[in-house]
Amino acid sequence: MASKVLLLDDEPLILRAVRRSLLTLGLDVVVTTDAAEARAIVLREPPDVVVSDLHMPEACGARFLEDVAAGAPGAVRILLSADTSFRPKIGSLQAARVHALVGKAQMTSLGDVVRAHLDARSATPANDAETAAVATAFARSLARPTHEDDCHRERTARLAETLAEAIGASASDRFEARLCALLHDVGQVTVPESVFRRAASLAPEERVELERHPIEGARILGEIDALRRAASAVLAHHERQDGSGYPARAAGDAIPAAARLFQVADAFDAISKGRPYAPARTRAEAIAEVERSAGTQLDTDVVRAFLALDHSALAL
């Protein structure tokens, strides 16, 4: 049976365009311009996916999805908006527990987001290799910032696994470090696009929105059987050894081993490849920066293992 998608938008032209694109994916698509009718549909026959416009004359999409979260908690909830800041007039994105924010200027990506969630939720991988394939496909479909591409994820995954072997980590921690590398930023799909487009420093409220992405990523992964084991590491991937990270200010061994392994790999990759806010540095500079971060940002034992590697063999 085809998965059922409910679309709510006050603009009939948008509904028709989105419906056509989703029908090509083999989905059963129901559309309405009326929020009351949409609520009745959810109660009568809960859909697999609910996509709602944010700003409508007689309804708020965030508030509507909050009702969906209560009445059909298993439904994937996606919010559309031409407003890239995604500021609800009432309700909140957190209460709606959204699974993705999609700007109307990027609506061509909506089908990929819907398909990614449905495919991941229905996946039953038989082994670690199949689980990694599900994780890779899911992360690729939800990717937001340009620097979080497949190459970055794969480089950090390989290095995290190498570090796991070097410190004698368990097979479980080794694989979870790989999953953390592949999935660490999936929660960014719930962060407004405007946050990623800012050339200047983030405003305080934007910083709060960005720093929620580990929480949202862990929540999303926690709802997917095939990827649930990565949730705790993804939640902790921005914590720091000295307790100054986020979201929980965890420190030391309170940070999962998989996250600590990933953090060293990610730090080296970020420094050597650069970021929109920082230019790329040489291999030697990146290694020195990782070493300086031991005990504050990064786990000392993992950094020690990193320093002992043959750095000439590391991918750049």
N, C-alpha and C positions, 0 to 999 in steps of 0.2 A: 504494500500500500504506500502511495506517495505521501511524503511528509506534508503537513498542512501549515501554510503560512497565512497569517492575518495581517493585512495592511490597513492602516488608518492614516488618512491625510485629507485635509479639507480641499485640496486642489485635484480635481478629476484628471487633469492632464498628467500630473505626477503619478497618480494611481495607475493610469493606463500604461504609462511607460515602464514603471517598476514591475507591474504585473506581467507585461510581455517578457521582460528580461528574466524573471523568475520562472515563468512557464517553460522557458527553453531548458531549464535545469531539471525538468520533470517533476516539479513541485505542484501541489494542489493549492492554488492561491485564491483567497477570499478577500475582497476589498470593500471598504466603506468610507464614507466621509463623515459619518456620525459616531461620536464617541459612545453614546448610549447604546447604539446598536453593536458596536465593537465589544462593549462590556457584556452584553447579552450573549454574543457569540462565544466569548471566553468561558462564560459560566455554563453554556449549553454543551459545548464540545471543545475543551481546551486544545488550542493549536500547539504545534511543535515550536513555532517561531512567531513572534509578534513584532512587527515593525511599525513604529508610530512617528509621525511628525511631531516636533517639539512645540511650535507655536501655532495654535489654531484659534479662530475667533471665539469658540465656545468651550475650549478644553485646553489643558496643558498635557503634552505628551508625557512628561516626567511623572505627573500625578496619575495619569492613566496606566503607565507601566508599573507604578507602585501598586495599583490595584491588581494588575496582572500578576505581579510577584506574590501577592497574597492569595489570589484565587487559582493561579496556575503556576506554581513555583517551578515546575519543570520546564516551562517554556523559555526559549532563548529570547531575550528582550533587546531590541535594537532601536536606537533613537536616531531619527533623521532631522537635520536642520540646515537652513541656509545661513544661520548665525553660527559662525565657527567658535564662538565663545561658549555656546550651549548653556546659556543662563536661563533656567526655568523661571517663569513668573510665579508659580507656586510649586510646592513639592521640591524634591531634590534628586540629583542623580544617584546619590548614595542610597536613598530610600527605595528608589526604583530598581536598584541592584542591576543596572544595565550590563549587558555583555558586550556592547560595542556602540560607539558613536560614529555616525557616518555623515559627513557633510554633503549637502545636495550637489555641490560642485564635483564631488567624487562618487556620485551614485553608481558609476559603472563598477565600483568595487563591492557594492552591496551583495551581489550574487556570490562573490568569492567568500565574503564574510559568513553569509548564511550557510553556504555549502561546507565551509571549514568547520563550523560548529556542529552541523548535523553529521558530517563524516566522522569527526572525532568522537562524538557521543555514541555513535553506533559501532565504532571500531572494537574488535576483539583480538588484539595482537597475540600471537602464540609465543613470542619470544622477545628478547631485548631488541633485536635488530628491527623487528616489525614495530615495536613501540617507538623506537627512535625515528622510524619513517613517518609514523603518525605525528610525532612531535614536530618534525621538520616541516611537514605539510601545513600543520596548524599554525606554526609560527610564521611561515612565509605568507599565508593568507591574511594574517592580522598585523603584519609589520607596519609600523608608522614612520619613525625617523629614518632618514636616508642612510645613516651610519649603521643601523641595525639590520644589515643584509645577511644573506645566506653565508657569505664568506666569513664575516665576523663571527657568526654563530658557530660555524664549523671549526674555525681556527681555535676559538676559546674552548670548544668541546674537546678537541684533540689534546690541547695543552692541559686542560683539567684532568683528563684521563691519564696523561703521562705523569702528572704530579701525584695523582692517586696511587699509581704504581710505585713511584719513588718513595712515598712515605709508608707503603704497605697497607693502604686503606683496603677495606673489605670490598668484595665485588659489588655489593649493593651500593656502597658509598661512591664507588667509581662510576657506576652507571647513572646514579642520581646526579652526580656532578655533570655528566654529559647532558642529561635532561635539563638541568638548571641552565646550562649554557645555551641550549636550544630554545628554551621557553622563558627565560628570565624577564623579558620585557613584554609578554603578551598582555599584561594589564594596561599597557599604554594605549590600547585600543579604546579604553574607557576615559581617556584624558582628552579634553577638547583640543582640536587641531590648532587653535590659536596659540596655545602654549608652545607648540613646536615651531611656530613661525616667527616668534619674537627674536629680533636680532639683538635686543638689549637684555639686561638682566630681568629675570622674572619678577613680577609684582608679588607681594606676600601671599595673596590668595591663589595666584597661579602656582607658586611654589608648593602650597598645600595640596593643590590638585595633582601636581606631578608626583609628589611624595606618597600619594595614595596608590600608585600603580603596583607596588608589590602586594598590597592587600587585595586589590582587585584581581591581580593575576592569580594569586593563591586561591581566591574564591572561585574564579572561573575554572581553574584546573581541578579544584576539589569536587566539582560537579561532573567531571569527565572520568569515568572509570579507568580508561586506558592511560591517563596522564596524572592521576591523583597523587601518585608517589612523589611527584616533583613539587607539590604545593609547598611543603615546609621550607625547602631550599629557596624556592622563588620568593617566598615571603621574606626571607632573611638576607637576600642578596645585596641589600644596601646597608646592612648593619656593619658595625666596625668593631674591631677588637677592644677598643677603649670605651665602648658604650656610647659613642657620640653619633651613631648612625640612625637609620630609621627603618621601619616605623615604630619598633618597640624598644629601641635603645638597648638591645641585647648586646652582651659582651662575651669575649672569650669562648669557652666551650659551649656556652648557651646557643651559639650560632651553629647550625647543623654543619657537619663535616663537608657535605656536598657543596654547601654555599661557600665555605672557607676555601675550598679548592678552586671553585669557579672564580672567586674574587681575585685571586692572584693572576689567573689566566686573563681575566678581563682587564685588570689594571695594566698588565704588560701590553695587551693588544690596543687598549685605548691610548696609551702614551705613545706607542710606536707608530700607530696609524693616524692619530689625531682625532679631534672631534670638532664640531662646528665652533666651539668656544676655545679650542686650543690646537695649535698647529702640531703636526707630527714631529716626533723627536727621533734621534738616532737610536739604534739598538743599545749602544752603551749607556746613553742617557736614560732610556726606558728601564734598563736593568738596575741602574743606580737608584732611580726613583722608587722602584719596587722594594729595593733593599732598605731605603730610608723609611718606607711605610710599615716595616715589620713591627709588630707590637702595638701600633696605633690603629692604622686602617686594616692591616692584613695580619693573618696568622703567622707567627714567627716560624713554626716548624715547616709550614708549607713554603714560606719564602726561602728558608734554608734549603729545602729540596729544589726549589726553582734555581737558586744560585749555583747549585751543583750540576745542573744540566749542561749539555753541550749546546750553548746558545747559538752557535753557528748553524745548527740544524733547525732552529725555530723558524717557522714561516713568518714572513713579513709582507 
